[in-house]
Amino acid sequence: MIKMEEDQTQQCQLIKVFLCLGYALHKDALGNIEMQGELKQRLDYLVENIKQSQFEQNVKTENHSIIVVSGRGKVDIESQYMENYLIEKHKIQKDRILVEKYSMNTVENFLFSFYELWNRFEKSVSSLLAKNKINIELIVITSDFHVKRVQYIAEASLKVLLPAFKNCYVLPLKFLGSPSHSGKTEEAAILWEKAQEKINRILNFQFDLNTFMAERQLTEEDKNNFILFINLIKK
């Protein structure tokens, strides 16, 4: 983690970011695509925690926080369904939601979500005076059975990703697990072993970058910015 001096922390603007990880979409026999209950639970839990945070800090509006919804998936772009659910069911304002639509697994959730945060905050702050620096407080939302694996992946990922942030300070991450009714459990060692394979391949850049971006259908603008982001990481 990037460490901050006490006086730096006091001078920085605090941005609270809730990162909700995606979950596989379901396609029925008729070809209709919908979110599974597991993903809806994550999003409902996300909103509960935003409201709780608002209550604890005595904030009258929820506009103090940014919501990142993350995931592409094999069936369709999960994050777009997540955005629609937050807007339609929970009446969250669209401009508060940052849609990360490229990641295809949990390791990439962090890679592309941090790219989105870098693109939104770091690039703009870097051109301003030091007194305008930002602290980013990140709360990661997933399912309870998934938390340990996510913590493991996050720890490995941040060692690689944080050097791209020179003017924004990322505070130690917090992890929350929505109560799951699926009964899905796996041995942590197996989960971590699978995660480690993806961490090594992706965060050690053991792939062709152009092919990687093409498969995830990055826009031309995002391709250029993502290459810049990757170059900062690899320095």
N, C-alpha and C positions, 0 to 999 in steps of 0.2 A: 504494500500500500504506500501511497505517497504521504509522507509525514508533513505536518504543517506546524509552523511556529504559532504560539498562542496569539500573537498580535495579528498574524495573517488571517487566522480564523475569524477574528472579530471584524476585520475589515471587509471580508468577502460577503457577497450576496449568497444566501442559501436557497438552492433549488431542490425540492423534494421530488424524487422520481420513483414511480411505482412501475416495476418491470414484471409483466405477467407473461409467463411462458405458455406457448401454444400446446395443443393436444390434437391428435389425429382426428380429422373430420370423418363423418360416416356417409356412405352413399348407399341408398336402399335399392331394391330391385328395379324400381322405376327410374333410377338415375338421379333422384333428388339428393342434394347434399345438405347436411345439417351438422351442427355441433353436437358432440356427445355430452352426456350429463357431466362427465369429469371436467370438461372445459368450462361449462356454465358455472359449475361450483367454484372453479378458480376465479372467474370473473365476479361472481357474487361476493366471494370472500374478499377480493380486491376492493370492491366498493365499500364493504363493511369497514375495512381497515382505513380507507380514506376518510370515511365519516367519523371513525373513532379518533383519528389523528386530528381532524378538524375540531372535534369536541374538546380534546385534551389541550389543544393550543388556543382554544377560544377564537377560532377563525370563523368569521361569519359566512364566507364563501369558500368553495373548494378550488378556486382558481390559483391557489398557491402551489399546486402540484401538477406534474406532468405524468401522463400515463403512457407507457410504452407497451404495445401489444406485439408479441414476437412469434413468428413462425410461418413457414411456407407450406410444408407438407406435400404428400404425393397426390392427394385428391384435388386440392385447391389451396388457395392462399388463406390459411387459418386466421391470420391477423386481420383480414378484412371482415370476416364473419365476426370476429371478436369486437372490432370497432362498431359494427352495426348493432350488436347485442348491447353494448354499453350505451349507445345513443338511444336505441329504441326502448329498452327495458328500464335503464337507470337514468336516462335523460342527461347523460354526460355530454358536455359541449364538445363538438367535433374538433375544435382548435386546441383542445387540451390533450388530444390523443395523437401519439406519434406511432405510425404504423410501420413496423419492421417486417417487410414482406419477402425477404430473401433466404432466411436461415432454414436449413433442412434437418437439423438435429440440435441437441442442447448446446454443444460446443459452439456451433454457429449462431445460436441465440445470443450468446455473449459477444462473439466477434462482430456481428452485424448490429446488435443493439448499441454496443459501444461506438461503432462507426456512426450510427445515427446521432448519438449524443455528442460525439466529436464534431460532426458536421453541423449540428444545430448550435452548440455552445462554444466549443474550443476555437473554431475558426473565426467567430465574430469577436470573442473576447481577446484573442491574440492581437487584434489590430487596435485595441483600446489601451488606456492607461492601466498600470498595475493595480490601482485602487479599485478597478471594476472587475477584479477576478471573482470567480464563482466557486462556491462549494457545492458539490453534488452529493446529496444523501440518497442512496439507492436502496430501495426495499424490493426484494425479489419474491414474487408470488408463484408458487407451484402447488402440487398436491403433496399431502403429508408424507406419502411413501417415497416421494421423489426428492425430498429436501437434502438428504445426505449426499446423494449423487450430485445434485446441483451445487452444493457447497464445495465439493471436491473439484468439480469442473471449474467453478468460479475462481477458486484459489489458483489453479494452474493457469487459467486464462488471463487473469489480471496481471500476472507477472509479465506477460507478453504485451498486453494491451495498454496498460497505464502509461508507459513512456510516451505515448502519442499526446498525452495531456500535459501541456507545459504551463498553462494559465488557469485551467480548471482543476480543482482538487477533488478527488473522489474519496469520500469518507468510507470507513469500513462498512462493507455491505451487511444488510440485515436480510434474513431469510424467513419467510412465513409459509406454512403449509396448510392449504385448505383441507378440512376433514374429508376423507375419501370414503365412499360407500362401495367402491368396486372390489375391495378386498385384494387388490393387486399388490403383491409383495414379492421381492426378489432379494437374493443374497447380495449384501453390499459389495462383497469382493468381486462378484461377477459383474455387477453394474460398473464398478470402478475400473475393472479390467477392460470392459468394452469402451468406457469413456476414454481411457488412456490411449487406446488405439486411435481414436478420432482426434484427441488432443495432439498427439505426436504428428499425425498427418496434416492437420489443418494449421495448428499454431507453429509448426516447424516449416510450414509452407512447402510440403511435399506434394505439390500438384502444379499443373500449368495454370497460371492466374487467368489468362484469357478464357480458357475452357471453363474454369470454375465460375467466372462471372457470366459467361454465356448460358451455362446450365441453370443458373439461378435468375436469368433474365433481368440483369441489372440494366437500368436505363443508361443512355449515353452519358448523362450528367453524373450519375452515380458511379459509373465505371471510372471516369476521370478522378473523381473525389476519392473513391475507394483505393485506387492505385496510390494516390498521395498518402492516404491513411496507412496503407501497408508499408510504404517506403519509410514512414516515420517510425513504425514499429520495428522494422528490420534494421534500423541504424544501430 
